[in-house]
Amino acid sequence: MYINHNKELMRNLLAIVLGLMFSKYTTYSFNFEIPIIALTTVGTMNKFSIKIFIKDNWWLFASAALGVVVTQIFNQKFSLFYIFTFGIFFTCFYYIDKNPKAIPNIILGYSFTTVYATYTKINMEVMVYDVFIVTVLGGVLGFFILTLLPKVEIKEKKIEEMSPKKITKDIKTILIVTVIIFIAWISYIIFDIKDTFFAYAALAGIYGNINIEKIHKLTPVNIGVHLIGCLLATVYSFIIVGLDKFFLLFGLSLAILFFPMLYYKFYGDSDIIKSVSNGLIGATIMPLSLYLTPFGDITSKAGARALQITTILMISLVITRILIFLQGETNG
């Protein structure tokens, strides 16, 4: 049956455009979350509910704050710090079926502050405050868009269809996934590689599937999506030089950039096209919100991001290939 998604597309487009504009005209840490939170809000709510918004988004702020507290408590007590973190990750992956939206935010927020807290020149309290502010800004944008373009109530049957599917828990797989993410995290703690943190975030996001074969299949797709997203952001940055001084033109150019992706997200011929388009939206939002300035292109930074993500995911691809082979040997 043909469904008219025009209004839904417009809500998403407004969330991306206004969210990116807010991120570019503010200097908060984690400001890339403004368009992401606004987009999630308009995509999951029929009408804005502060209760639902808090329930869905407090995890990121709380886990970021937890990361700061933990680093203070376990200062110089590295063994306890590592054991506690391993427990956090294992618990998150074990209960990911309970709240698939919250758990990735917990891992991201906790990892972000624990990694960056190892660099003494950074004021972590300010960073946690910034996480709170960008979350509120994303919510305000979502409220504004849902008020301007209200949704039609979804029937109960559709709500049931949209509910997350339960994941069959396999302790061995959960333990393997936890070990891989923990090793990646501890590498960021030990070595001075915090500038590649978002490669770690991409890795952790894929491993939220808790299925080695699925992770292996999704990895090449994610590499391609991130490469294309960084390429689009780079090409756009050449075109946009100086244009973000003109508020309306900047917004219009962003709308032109993201409209085709949103069109295929809602009107694609297959679920694969829709899924890839949806992933491409996030992959393009990130480098734009992180690196775009009115002073020049973002080739070096976006290129470095693409290289970092590709490298860490290629390593993951080799690891998952070995794990699948070993599982086959064991079963055989």
Phi, psi and omega in degrees: 000137181280128179243132179278111181258014186304315182292321178297319178299317181295321177299314179297318181297317178297319180298317181292309184297307181294322179297316178293323179295318176298318182294328182279335181259014173231163184236027181285148169296148178067020184294346175294343179286342182300304178293326180296313180293319178299318180295317178296321182296311182287339180276339185248347182247141172281317172220152187294131177232116181298327180296313179293320180299314179296317180301322183278334191242354182288340182300318183296311180296315182296318182288326176296318177295320178301318179301320179293315180299315182298318180294331177285317182296316184260027178302120182072000177254071192295322181299314179294322179299314181292318179297316180298316181295317177302319178296320177299311182296315180299317179298317180300311181292327180293323183256017184296335178290339180286325181206082183298338179277323185282319187301314177302324178293323178297312180297317181296309182297314180295314181296319183301308184284325178292323178291310184287338178292343179284352179254106193296340183281352184264131177275102187288329179298321177294321180295319178295320176299319179297321177301318178297315183296315182292329176295316178297316180299318177298320178294320178298317177297316178300317178300315181298315183291317180292331176287320180289319181233077184294150179270156170279140180302136179273137179294156183303323181299319181291326178297319178296320180294331182277347182295142184296143178281144179287142180260129177291125186276124176239104186305319181299314180293318179299320179294318179297313179299317179299316180299316182296312180293323179296317178298319177298315180299313184294332175296322178289331178288318186281317185257156182276072183232028184298335180292348177256021186303325185286344170290320176297319180298320177296319179297312181298324179296319180293321183287353175293351178286339180053042178209109188302317181295319179293319177301316181298318181289325183282337185300309178300323178298316180295322176300312180298317181298315181291323177297315180293319179300316178293323178295314178300316180297322180293312179300316180299321182297328176294320183288326191272355185310119179083345186285334182287001169285339179255103192307309185292319179294322177298314179297319180295319180294323177295320179297319179295322181294315189267345182301314180300321179297316180293324179300313181286336175297322183262330186241014179299152184287342181216164178296328179295314179298317180297316182293315179296319179298319179296318178294324181294327178301309179296322181292335178270325178300316187302304181295329178293314182289330182277322194241339188295129176224165179281003190260352180165182182284170184245028187306309185295316183288316179293322178296318178296319178299313180299318180295317181296313180296317179299317182297310184291327179284330176292321175298317178299321181298319178294316181298313181293327176297318178295317181297319178295319178296316180295322177295322178294320179296319181295316180293326180288000000 
